[in-house]
Amino acid sequence: MNRLYTIERFEEDFAVCMASDDRQVNIPFEDIPEDSKVGDVLKYVEGHYEKA
């Protein structure tokens, strides 16, 4: 099963996300798509995050 990550907010150097298994995950800005915004859903595919 692929986990999904919903961007909840942005902090200093990372996006605070809620994972589909109810964990909070901090993902560095350099690891998410540049045009990401609050509310976007991300998935981890082959070593990087992309919009779901």
PDB file of N, CA, C and O in Angstrom:
ATOM      1  N   MET A   1       0.836  -1.199   0.000  1.00  0.00           N
ATOM      2  CA  MET A   1       0.000   0.000   0.000  1.00  0.00           C
ATOM      3  C   MET A   1       0.868   1.245   0.000  1.00  0.00           C
ATOM      4  O   MET A   1       1.821   1.347   0.772  1.00  0.00           O
ATOM      5  N   ASN A   2       0.541   2.178  -0.855  1.00  0.00           N
ATOM      6  CA  ASN A   2       1.272   3.444  -0.899  1.00  0.00           C
ATOM      7  C   ASN A   2       0.693   4.394   0.125  1.00  0.00           C
ATOM      8  O   ASN A   2      -0.523   4.561   0.218  1.00  0.00           O
ATOM      9  N   ARG A   3       1.563   5.010   0.886  1.00  0.00           N
ATOM     10  CA  ARG A   3       1.097   6.021   1.834  1.00  0.00           C
ATOM     11  C   ARG A   3       0.911   7.333   1.095  1.00  0.00           C
ATOM     12  O   ARG A   3       1.633   7.650   0.150  1.00  0.00           O
ATOM     13  N   LEU A   4      -0.076   8.084   1.553  1.00  0.00           N
ATOM     14  CA  LEU A   4      -0.313   9.418   1.026  1.00  0.00           C
ATOM     15  C   LEU A   4      -0.022  10.415   2.131  1.00  0.00           C
ATOM     16  O   LEU A   4      -0.191  10.113   3.312  1.00  0.00           O
ATOM     17  N   TYR A   5       0.415  11.598   1.747  1.00  0.00           N
ATOM     18  CA  TYR A   5       0.807  12.634   2.691  1.00  0.00           C
ATOM     19  C   TYR A   5       0.105  13.928   2.313  1.00  0.00           C
ATOM     20  O   TYR A   5       0.325  14.460   1.225  1.00  0.00           O
ATOM     21  N   THR A   6      -0.738  14.438   3.203  1.00  0.00           N
ATOM     22  CA  THR A   6      -1.453  15.687   2.964  1.00  0.00           C
ATOM     23  C   THR A   6      -0.690  16.820   3.641  1.00  0.00           C
ATOM     24  O   THR A   6      -0.397  16.753   4.835  1.00  0.00           O
ATOM     25  N   ILE A   7      -0.370  17.864   2.873  1.00  0.00           N
ATOM     26  CA  ILE A   7       0.362  19.005   3.430  1.00  0.00           C
ATOM     27  C   ILE A   7      -0.583  19.808   4.313  1.00  0.00           C
ATOM     28  O   ILE A   7      -1.594  20.331   3.846  1.00  0.00           O
ATOM     29  N   GLU A   8      -0.243  19.899   5.590  1.00  0.00           N
ATOM     30  CA  GLU A   8      -1.041  20.633   6.574  1.00  0.00           C
ATOM     31  C   GLU A   8      -0.593  22.093   6.691  1.00  0.00           C
ATOM     32  O   GLU A   8      -1.418  23.001   6.805  1.00  0.00           O
ATOM     33  N   ARG A   9       0.723  22.302   6.660  1.00  0.00           N
ATOM     34  CA  ARG A   9       1.271  23.663   6.776  1.00  0.00           C
ATOM     35  C   ARG A   9       2.752  23.624   6.420  1.00  0.00           C
ATOM     36  O   ARG A   9       3.344  22.557   6.260  1.00  0.00           O
ATOM     37  N   PHE A  10       3.332  24.812   6.301  1.00  0.00           N
ATOM     38  CA  PHE A  10       4.760  24.932   6.028  1.00  0.00           C
ATOM     39  C   PHE A  10       5.451  25.544   7.237  1.00  0.00           C
ATOM     40  O   PHE A  10       4.948  26.503   7.823  1.00  0.00           O
ATOM     41  N   GLU A  11       6.583  25.004   7.606  1.00  0.00           N
ATOM     42  CA  GLU A  11       7.428  25.536   8.677  1.00  0.00           C
ATOM     43  C   GLU A  11       8.685  26.099   8.036  1.00  0.00           C
ATOM     44  O   GLU A  11       8.704  26.344   6.830  1.00  0.00           O
ATOM     45  N   GLU A  12       9.734  26.310   8.819  1.00  0.00           N
ATOM     46  CA  GLU A  12      10.963  26.939   8.333  1.00  0.00           C
ATOM     47  C   GLU A  12      11.531  26.285   7.069  1.00  0.00           C
ATOM     48  O   GLU A  12      11.667  26.948   6.041  1.00  0.00           O
ATOM     49  N   ASP A  13      11.860  25.004   7.137  1.00  0.00           N
ATOM     50  CA  ASP A  13      12.520  24.326   6.023  1.00  0.00           C
ATOM     51  C   ASP A  13      11.794  23.072   5.557  1.00  0.00           C
ATOM     52  O   ASP A  13      12.357  22.262   4.821  1.00  0.00           O
ATOM     53  N   PHE A  14      10.554  22.912   5.981  1.00  0.00           N
ATOM     54  CA  PHE A  14       9.866  21.674   5.646  1.00  0.00           C
ATOM     55  C   PHE A  14       8.351  21.859   5.597  1.00  0.00           C
ATOM     56  O   PHE A  14       7.798  22.839   6.096  1.00  0.00           O
ATOM     57  N   ALA A  15       7.707  20.874   4.974  1.00  0.00           N
ATOM     58  CA  ALA A  15       6.248  20.807   4.944  1.00  0.00           C
ATOM     59  C   ALA A  15       5.815  19.837   6.031  1.00  0.00           C
ATOM     60  O   ALA A  15       6.327  18.720   6.114  1.00  0.00           O
ATOM     61  N   VAL A  16       4.874  20.260   6.863  1.00  0.00           N
ATOM     62  CA  VAL A  16       4.310  19.387   7.891  1.00  0.00           C
ATOM     63  C   VAL A  16       3.134  18.672   7.239  1.00  0.00           C
ATOM     64  O   VAL A  16       2.183  19.306   6.782  1.00  0.00           O
ATOM     65  N   CYS A  17       3.210  17.335   7.202  1.00  0.00           N
ATOM     66  CA  CYS A  17       2.201  16.542   6.512  1.00  0.00           C
ATOM     67  C   CYS A  17       1.575  15.529   7.452  1.00  0.00           C
ATOM     68  O   CYS A  17       2.196  15.085   8.418  1.00  0.00           O
ATOM     69  N   MET A  18       0.327  15.170   7.150  1.00  0.00           N
ATOM     70  CA  MET A  18      -0.341  14.098   7.859  1.00  0.00           C
ATOM     71  C   MET A  18      -0.346  12.905   6.911  1.00  0.00           C
ATOM     72  O   MET A  18      -0.889  12.972   5.808  1.00  0.00           O
ATOM     73  N   ALA A  19       0.269  11.809   7.358  1.00  0.00           N
ATOM     74  CA  ALA A  19       0.329  10.594   6.545  1.00  0.00           C
ATOM     75  C   ALA A  19      -1.001   9.858   6.625  1.00  0.00           C
ATOM     76  O   ALA A  19      -1.784  10.064   7.553  1.00  0.00           O
ATOM     77  N   SER A  20      -1.246   9.003   5.647  1.00  0.00           N
ATOM     78  CA  SER A  20      -2.502   8.259   5.606  1.00  0.00           C
ATOM     79  C   SER A  20      -2.640   7.276   6.769  1.00  0.00           C
ATOM     80  O   SER A  20      -3.730   6.759   7.015  1.00  0.00           O
ATOM     81  N   ASP A  21      -1.544   7.014   7.485  1.00  0.00           N
ATOM     82  CA  ASP A  21      -1.630   6.157   8.680  1.00  0.00           C
ATOM     83  C   ASP A  21      -1.677   6.993   9.959  1.00  0.00           C
ATOM     84  O   ASP A  21      -1.350   6.505  11.040  1.00  0.00           O
ATOM     85  N   ASP A  22      -2.089   8.269   9.825  1.00  0.00           N
ATOM     86  CA  ASP A  22      -2.287   9.202  10.938  1.00  0.00           C
ATOM     87  C   ASP A  22      -1.012   9.620  11.670  1.00  0.00           C
ATOM     88  O   ASP A  22      -1.078  10.068  12.814  1.00  0.00           O
ATOM     89  N   ARG A  23       0.133   9.480  11.031  1.00  0.00           N
ATOM     90  CA  ARG A  23       1.386   9.992  11.597  1.00  0.00           C
ATOM     91  C   ARG A  23       1.657  11.371  11.021  1.00  0.00           C
ATOM     92  O   ARG A  23       1.309  11.657   9.875  1.00  0.00           O
ATOM     93  N   GLN A  24       2.285  12.228  11.830  1.00  0.00           N
ATOM     94  CA  GLN A  24       2.742  13.523  11.329  1.00  0.00           C
ATOM     95  C   GLN A  24       4.160  13.339  10.805  1.00  0.00           C
ATOM     96  O   GLN A  24       5.009  12.751  11.475  1.00  0.00           O
ATOM     97  N   VAL A  25       4.407  13.846   9.603  1.00  0.00           N
ATOM     98  CA  VAL A  25       5.695  13.678   8.942  1.00  0.00           C
ATOM     99  C   VAL A  25       6.170  15.044   8.464  1.00  0.00           C
ATOM    100  O   VAL A  25       5.396  15.807   7.887  1.00  0.00           O
ATOM    101  N   ASN A  26       7.443  15.352   8.701  1.00  0.00           N
ATOM    102  CA  ASN A  26       8.056  16.584   8.202  1.00  0.00           C
ATOM    103  C   ASN A  26       8.884  16.240   6.976  1.00  0.00           C
ATOM    104  O   ASN A  26       9.814  15.437   7.051  1.00  0.00           O
ATOM    105  N   ILE A  27       8.546  16.850   5.848  1.00  0.00           N
ATOM    106  CA  ILE A  27       9.243  16.570   4.595  1.00  0.00           C
ATOM    107  C   ILE A  27       9.976  17.842   4.165  1.00  0.00           C
ATOM    108  O   ILE A  27       9.345  18.887   4.005  1.00  0.00           O
ATOM    109  N   PRO A  28      11.303  17.772   3.973  1.00  0.00           N
ATOM    110  CA  PRO A  28      12.069  18.949   3.562  1.00  0.00           C
ATOM    111  C   PRO A  28      11.559  19.527   2.239  1.00  0.00           C
ATOM    112  O   PRO A  28      11.121  18.788   1.358  1.00  0.00           O
ATOM    113  N   PHE A  29      11.621  20.861   2.111  1.00  0.00           N
ATOM    114  CA  PHE A  29      11.151  21.532   0.894  1.00  0.00           C
ATOM    115  C   PHE A  29      11.793  20.960  -0.361  1.00  0.00           C
ATOM    116  O   PHE A  29      11.128  20.816  -1.387  1.00  0.00           O
ATOM    117  N   GLU A  30      13.080  20.633  -0.292  1.00  0.00           N
ATOM    118  CA  GLU A  30      13.772  20.161  -1.498  1.00  0.00           C
ATOM    119  C   GLU A  30      13.266  18.795  -1.960  1.00  0.00           C
ATOM    120  O   GLU A  30      13.597  18.363  -3.064  1.00  0.00           O
ATOM    121  N   ASP A  31      12.473  18.110  -1.138  1.00  0.00           N
ATOM    122  CA  ASP A  31      11.961  16.789  -1.490  1.00  0.00           C
ATOM    123  C   ASP A  31      10.536  16.798  -2.044  1.00  0.00           C
ATOM    124  O   ASP A  31      10.027  15.749  -2.438  1.00  0.00           O
ATOM    125  N   ILE A  32       9.885  17.958  -2.081  1.00  0.00           N
ATOM    126  CA  ILE A  32       8.515  18.029  -2.589  1.00  0.00           C
ATOM    127  C   ILE A  32       8.487  18.877  -3.860  1.00  0.00           C
ATOM    128  O   ILE A  32       9.404  19.667  -4.085  1.00  0.00           O
ATOM    129  N   PRO A  33       7.457  18.731  -4.694  1.00  0.00           N
ATOM    130  CA  PRO A  33       7.357  19.558  -5.902  1.00  0.00           C
ATOM    131  C   PRO A  33       7.342  21.052  -5.555  1.00  0.00           C
ATOM    132  O   PRO A  33       6.754  21.455  -4.552  1.00  0.00           O
ATOM    133  N   GLU A  34       7.987  21.859  -6.383  1.00  0.00           N
ATOM    134  CA  GLU A  34       8.118  23.304  -6.126  1.00  0.00           C
ATOM    135  C   GLU A  34       6.782  24.015  -5.999  1.00  0.00           C
ATOM    136  O   GLU A  34       6.665  24.970  -5.230  1.00  0.00           O
ATOM    137  N   ASP A  35       5.779  23.574  -6.729  1.00  0.00           N
ATOM    138  CA  ASP A  35       4.489  24.270  -6.728  1.00  0.00           C
ATOM    139  C   ASP A  35       3.517  23.723  -5.684  1.00  0.00           C
ATOM    140  O   ASP A  35       2.314  23.972  -5.766  1.00  0.00           O
ATOM    141  N   SER A  36       4.031  22.979  -4.704  1.00  0.00           N
ATOM    142  CA  SER A  36       3.171  22.405  -3.663  1.00  0.00           C
ATOM    143  C   SER A  36       2.550  23.493  -2.802  1.00  0.00           C
ATOM    144  O   SER A  36       3.155  24.536  -2.556  1.00  0.00           O
ATOM    145  N   LYS A  37       1.322  23.226  -2.346  1.00  0.00           N
ATOM    146  CA  LYS A  37       0.626  24.170  -1.471  1.00  0.00           C
ATOM    147  C   LYS A  37      -0.127  23.392  -0.399  1.00  0.00           C
ATOM    148  O   LYS A  37      -0.296  22.178  -0.503  1.00  0.00           O
ATOM    149  N   VAL A  38      -0.575  24.100   0.628  1.00  0.00           N
ATOM    150  CA  VAL A  38      -1.330  23.483   1.711  1.00  0.00           C
ATOM    151  C   VAL A  38      -2.559  22.793   1.120  1.00  0.00           C
ATOM    152  O   VAL A  38      -3.271  23.359   0.291  1.00  0.00           O
ATOM    153  N   GLY A  39      -2.786  21.567   1.564  1.00  0.00           N
ATOM    154  CA  GLY A  39      -3.915  20.788   1.070  1.00  0.00           C
ATOM    155  C   GLY A  39      -3.548  19.794  -0.010  1.00  0.00           C
ATOM    156  O   GLY A  39      -4.304  18.858  -0.271  1.00  0.00           O
ATOM    157  N   ASP A  40      -2.396  19.982  -0.644  1.00  0.00           N
ATOM    158  CA  ASP A  40      -1.969  19.025  -1.670  1.00  0.00           C
ATOM    159  C   ASP A  40      -1.707  17.664  -1.047  1.00  0.00           C
ATOM    160  O   ASP A  40      -1.280  17.562   0.104  1.00  0.00           O
ATOM    161  N   VAL A  41      -1.969  16.621  -1.825  1.00  0.00           N
ATOM    162  CA  VAL A  41      -1.696  15.250  -1.391  1.00  0.00           C
ATOM    163  C   VAL A  41      -0.496  14.753  -2.182  1.00  0.00           C
ATOM    164  O   VAL A  41      -0.465  14.838  -3.410  1.00  0.00           O
ATOM    165  N   LEU A  42       0.492  14.233  -1.459  1.00  0.00           N
ATOM    166  CA  LEU A  42       1.711  13.729  -2.067  1.00  0.00           C
ATOM    167  C   LEU A  42       1.803  12.228  -1.888  1.00  0.00           C
ATOM    168  O   LEU A  42       1.229  11.665  -0.956  1.00  0.00           O
ATOM    169  N   LYS A  43       2.528  11.586  -2.788  1.00  0.00           N
ATOM    170  CA  LYS A  43       2.843  10.171  -2.627  1.00  0.00           C
ATOM    171  C   LYS A  43       4.328  10.000  -2.916  1.00  0.00           C
ATOM    172  O   LYS A  43       4.920  10.760  -3.683  1.00  0.00           O
ATOM    173  N   TYR A  44       4.915   8.989  -2.288  1.00  0.00           N
ATOM    174  CA  TYR A  44       6.343   8.709  -2.447  1.00  0.00           C
ATOM    175  C   TYR A  44       6.483   7.630  -3.511  1.00  0.00           C
ATOM    176  O   TYR A  44       5.987   6.514  -3.356  1.00  0.00           O
ATOM    177  N   VAL A  45       7.175   7.989  -4.604  1.00  0.00           N
ATOM    178  CA  VAL A  45       7.317   7.082  -5.723  1.00  0.00           C
ATOM    179  C   VAL A  45       8.772   7.044  -6.156  1.00  0.00           C
ATOM    180  O   VAL A  45       9.357   8.066  -6.512  1.00  0.00           O
ATOM    181  N   GLU A  46       9.345   5.851  -6.119  1.00  0.00           N
ATOM    182  CA  GLU A  46      10.698   5.631  -6.612  1.00  0.00           C
ATOM    183  C   GLU A  46      11.705   6.668  -6.147  1.00  0.00           C
ATOM    184  O   GLU A  46      12.468   7.202  -6.952  1.00  0.00           O
ATOM    185  N   GLY A  47      11.710   6.955  -4.854  1.00  0.00           N
ATOM    186  CA  GLY A  47      12.736   7.822  -4.278  1.00  0.00           C
ATOM    187  C   GLY A  47      12.410   9.301  -4.219  1.00  0.00           C
ATOM    188  O   GLY A  47      13.254  10.096  -3.804  1.00  0.00           O
ATOM    189  N   HIS A  48      11.196   9.699  -4.627  1.00  0.00           N
ATOM    190  CA  HIS A  48      10.831  11.117  -4.532  1.00  0.00           C
ATOM    191  C   HIS A  48       9.336  11.274  -4.311  1.00  0.00           C
ATOM    192  O   HIS A  48       8.561  10.343  -4.530  1.00  0.00           O
ATOM    193  N   TYR A  49       8.945  12.452  -3.877  1.00  0.00           N
ATOM    194  CA  TYR A  49       7.525  12.752  -3.661  1.00  0.00           C
ATOM    195  C   TYR A  49       6.956  13.428  -4.891  1.00  0.00           C
ATOM    196  O   TYR A  49       7.607  14.270  -5.510  1.00  0.00           O
ATOM    197  N   GLU A  50       5.729  13.049  -5.240  1.00  0.00           N
ATOM    198  CA  GLU A  50       5.030  13.704  -6.357  1.00  0.00           C
ATOM    199  C   GLU A  50       3.572  13.891  -5.930  1.00  0.00           C
ATOM    200  O   GLU A  50       3.091  13.246  -4.998  1.00  0.00           O
ATOM    201  N   LYS A  51       2.893  14.781  -6.629  1.00  0.00           N
ATOM    202  CA  LYS A  51       1.479  15.021  -6.306  1.00  0.00           C
ATOM    203  C   LYS A  51       0.662  13.800  -6.696  1.00  0.00           C
ATOM    204  O   LYS A  51       0.869  13.187  -7.744  1.00  0.00           O
ATOM    205  N   ALA A  52      -0.278  13.471  -5.811  1.00  0.00           N
ATOM    206  CA  ALA A  52      -1.133  12.288  -6.058  1.00  0.00           C
ATOM    207  C   ALA A  52      -2.326  12.663  -6.914  1.00  0.00           C
ATOM    208  O   ALA A  52      -3.155  11.808  -7.226  1.00  0.00           O
TER     209      ALA A  52
END
